[in-house]
Amino acid sequence: MTGNVKSGYALIRVMAPVCMQVAFSDPMLWPRDPASNGISFAHALLPPRREIHRFITMDNLSALLFGLPLLLEYDLSFSMIETEKGRPTDWVHGCPNRFLYSIARINQWRERRTNRDPLCIEIEEDAWAWRTESAYDPDADSGKHTLRVAVQEGWRHTVLIYLYMGMCEVTSHDPRVQSSVRQISRLYTIIQSNFAAGMMAPVLVAAACAQSEADRARFHALVSHSGSSKIQLLKNMNFAGVLDHLWQGAAANGAPVTWEDYLTSRRAVIDVGA
């Protein structure tokens, strides 16, 4: 999104039907589910469809971080298609396709509110079962390898927090949520000397669930740097203000919060015009 948040989001909304037209010009992206009118999510993420991939990523991360409705319709009935190991992750966001698929499933459930229990179990099992895409290369830069694995792990725990709070509707005090918050904090400790743009969204999600003042102060300092993030979605966004609003309101004195509490604070501080 651009510096002017409302105009940036308005532009994205205008681009959505164009993206759908481009997608449906490719028979590979037609839905596999006869009941769906959406893009085949699994096939849209395969090379060489980079621009469609990027729009889908932006659409689903907007739903995650801003609570916005999805702009595209997706057919999520087809399982993700594994590509060769060692394939570079898109460092615009650092989120492996498998986790992006899980985020899309949660987003779609939040809009449709269908039976959640079987889906919750499936997404949770899938999140824990996934293994890093980063194949070992003895000649590779070990620092970059560590950074990449840490970012991917950060997204694993982002999916879990979003699943538990955004779909299972537990509070931030749930032990599973706090476990993932601690993991994201530890991952940052590992890579803090070379902080990756791909960790910014996991840090924001963990920050919204932080309980102690020490953790909140640490996360706040990190999120404050998101204004200069290389991730277009996070550029010039006052997420630090969102956290302040949340922590001074629903989460005051370490109180438990819901995912809706976070979205209420986002709407109060960042107006995207939707």
C-alpha atoms as one frame of an Amber mdcrd trajectory, in Angstrom:
protein
   0.000   0.000   0.000   1.163   3.513  -0.731   1.705   6.382   1.669  -1.924
   7.416   1.306  -3.567   4.380   2.869  -7.075   4.935   1.519  -5.984   5.614
  -2.051  -3.596   2.667  -1.904  -6.325   0.278  -0.842  -8.727   1.769  -3.402
  -6.138   1.016  -6.096  -5.807  -2.577  -4.917  -9.595  -2.982  -5.095  -9.579
  -1.686  -8.677  -6.820  -4.147  -9.565  -8.690  -7.163  -8.153 -11.065  -7.795
 -11.112  -8.141  -7.324 -13.499  -6.231  -9.976 -11.586  -9.233 -12.309 -11.823
  -9.433 -11.777 -15.594  -5.736 -12.524 -16.014  -6.044 -15.615 -13.830  -9.024
 -17.028 -15.705  -7.269 -16.555 -19.036  -5.121 -19.482 -17.880  -7.096 -22.777
 -17.803  -4.680 -24.128 -15.181  -6.143 -21.647 -12.701  -9.766 -22.593 -13.237
 -11.478 -24.030 -10.132 -11.349 -27.780  -9.529 -14.369 -27.651  -7.233 -17.584
 -27.478  -9.349 -19.227 -25.425  -6.588 -16.504 -22.754  -6.653 -16.087 -19.722
  -8.897 -12.641 -18.963  -7.516  -9.052 -19.181  -8.674  -7.365 -22.504  -7.985
  -5.166 -21.325  -5.110  -2.692 -24.200  -5.326  -2.039 -23.716  -9.041  -1.887
 -19.913  -8.849   1.154 -20.112  -6.564   3.172 -22.210  -8.989   5.874 -20.598
 -11.174   5.947 -18.602 -13.362   2.839 -16.696 -12.187   4.767 -14.265  -9.993
   2.447 -11.245 -10.273  -0.685 -13.270  -9.485   1.203 -14.887  -6.612   2.101
 -11.456  -5.235  -1.471 -10.173  -5.474  -2.808 -13.277  -3.725  -0.215 -12.804
  -0.996  -1.173  -9.153  -0.541  -4.882 -10.024  -0.503  -4.500 -12.657   2.200
  -2.029 -10.742   4.357  -4.390  -7.745   4.190  -7.141  -9.976   5.567  -4.803
 -11.249   8.283  -3.228  -7.975   9.437  -6.047  -5.512   8.678  -9.144  -7.698
   8.972 -10.177  -6.719   5.437 -12.460  -8.861   3.257 -10.774 -10.939   0.580
 -10.828  -9.240  -2.809 -10.486 -12.450  -4.815 -12.434 -15.678  -4.565 -10.350
 -18.818  -4.143 -10.913 -22.489  -4.747  -9.045 -24.065  -1.829 -10.200 -27.624
  -2.508  -6.994 -28.686  -4.250  -4.065 -29.549  -1.979  -0.906 -27.497  -2.245
   1.524 -28.709  -4.892   5.032 -29.236  -3.588   7.825 -27.910  -5.771  11.495
 -28.787  -5.690  13.251 -28.404  -2.360  15.533 -25.455  -2.029  13.269 -23.226
  -4.156  13.831 -19.628  -3.013  11.078 -18.208  -0.849   9.618 -14.912  -2.049
  11.477 -12.480   0.220   8.870  -9.795  -0.246   7.081 -11.540   2.630   9.087
 -14.681   3.483   5.938 -16.755   3.970   6.140 -20.301   2.552   3.284 -21.199
   0.229   2.052 -23.913   2.584   1.499 -21.342   5.336  -0.033 -18.842   2.914
  -2.521 -21.581   1.999  -3.373 -22.077   5.690  -3.856 -18.327   6.147  -6.177
 -18.297   3.115  -8.223 -21.149   4.607  -8.623 -19.257   7.877  -9.532 -16.065
   6.002 -12.155 -17.903   3.989 -13.611 -19.518   7.105 -13.853 -16.131   8.837
 -15.976 -14.875   5.947 -18.187 -17.963   5.640 -18.309 -19.244   9.253 -18.875
 -22.884   8.296 -18.145 -25.910  10.508 -14.726 -25.146  11.948 -13.668 -28.110
  14.091 -12.415 -30.480  11.358 -10.707 -27.585   9.579  -9.031 -26.351  12.780
  -7.554 -29.779  13.403  -6.382 -30.100   9.803  -4.711 -26.670   9.725  -3.005
 -27.236  13.074  -1.665 -30.642  12.040  -0.503 -29.226   8.720   1.321 -26.348
  10.415   3.266 -28.676  12.695   3.966 -31.225   9.944   5.504 -28.776   7.488
   9.279 -28.859   7.110  11.504 -26.055   5.926  11.967 -25.552   2.197  15.598
 -24.608   2.731  17.690 -27.577   1.636  21.147 -27.860   3.177  23.982 -26.666
   0.957  27.518 -26.977   2.412  28.709 -24.162   0.159  25.894 -21.758   1.065
  26.156 -18.795   3.432  25.262 -20.289   6.833  23.998 -16.922   8.086  21.503
 -16.631   5.239  20.418 -20.229   5.774  19.767 -19.559   9.471  17.902 -16.349
   8.642  15.689 -18.053   6.114  14.802 -20.939   8.431  14.053 -18.496  11.266
  11.679 -16.483   9.066   9.864 -19.633   7.958   9.529 -20.759  11.582   8.179
 -17.306  12.439   5.433 -17.811   9.877   4.619 -21.254  11.295   3.830 -19.640
  14.647   1.970 -16.769  12.963  -0.360 -19.328  11.380  -0.851 -21.035  14.746
  -1.675 -17.782  16.566  -4.104 -16.756  13.808  -5.679 -20.219  13.877  -6.174
 -20.259  17.646  -7.362 -16.662  17.994  -8.898 -15.879  14.607 -10.653 -19.201
  14.074 -10.802 -21.185  17.329 -11.587 -17.865  19.078  -9.440 -18.320  22.191
  -7.845 -15.343  23.966  -4.224 -14.277  23.960  -3.743 -15.961  27.353  -4.285
 -19.422  25.868  -1.092 -21.455  26.548  -0.798 -22.396  22.870  -0.847 -18.735
  21.846   1.719 -17.758  24.464   3.969 -20.624  23.401   4.012 -19.277  19.835
   4.611 -15.721  21.092   7.683 -16.973  22.966   8.921 -18.837  19.907   8.677
 -15.736  17.699  10.509 -13.740  20.366  13.285 -16.351  20.503  13.565 -16.432
  16.729  14.084 -12.684  16.702  16.834 -13.094  19.314  18.623 -15.508  16.981
  18.583 -13.173  13.980  18.415  -9.723  15.585  21.741  -8.638  14.075  20.285
  -9.261  10.604  16.578  -8.629  11.081  14.600  -9.768   8.049  11.663  -7.890
   6.549   9.848 -11.225   6.441   9.765 -11.322  10.260   7.831  -8.064  10.596
   4.356  -9.599  10.242   5.113 -12.446  12.700   6.485  -9.889  15.176   3.323
  -7.763  14.844   1.028 -10.749  15.427   3.078 -11.839  18.450   3.123  -8.274
  19.796  -0.674  -8.110  19.816  -0.662 -11.106  22.180   2.223 -10.076  24.454
   1.417 -10.026  28.183   4.378  -8.558  30.065   5.467  -4.925  29.832   9.015
  -6.049  28.999   7.825  -8.093  26.011   5.523  -5.301  24.891   8.319  -2.732
  24.992  10.583  -4.995  22.982   7.982  -5.793  20.346   6.888  -2.145  20.167
  10.430  -1.076  19.299  10.529  -3.615  16.470   7.107  -2.756  15.070   7.992
   0.950  15.137  10.487   0.244  12.357   7.798  -1.166  10.058   7.281   2.267
   8.511  10.464   1.734   6.532   9.726  -1.933   5.842  10.481  -3.371   2.423
   7.123  -5.128   2.601   4.781  -2.835   0.684   1.845  -3.984   2.811   3.499
  -2.635   5.973   5.004   0.565   4.577   3.964   3.800   6.287   1.517   1.962
   8.550   1.181   3.057  12.163   1.068  -0.424  13.662   2.905   0.871  16.725
  -0.114   3.119  17.302  -2.397   0.104  16.928  -0.460  -1.670  19.677  -0.611
   1.414  21.913  -4.386   1.593  21.447  -4.745  -2.112  22.217  -2.459  -2.113
  25.259  -4.025   1.015  26.741  -7.521  -0.336  26.130  -8.616  -3.968  25.972
  -5.176  -5.334  26.906  -4.414  -2.867  29.717  -2.470  -4.352  32.638  -1.778
  -7.540  30.721  -5.451  -8.452  30.269  -6.313 -11.180  27.737  -7.495 -10.013
  24.326  -9.343 -11.554  21.411  -8.486 -11.272  17.735 -11.439  -8.907  17.375
  -9.894  -6.635  20.029  -6.796  -6.340  17.852  -8.896  -5.565  14.764 -10.895
  -2.960  16.702  -7.646  -1.179  17.553  -6.477  -1.431  13.947  -9.700   0.205
  12.733  -9.392   2.963  15.330  -5.832   3.859  14.309  -5.453   2.881  10.635
  -8.346   3.867   8.374  -8.094   2.061   5.056 -11.500   3.210   3.872 -13.127
  -0.215   4.135
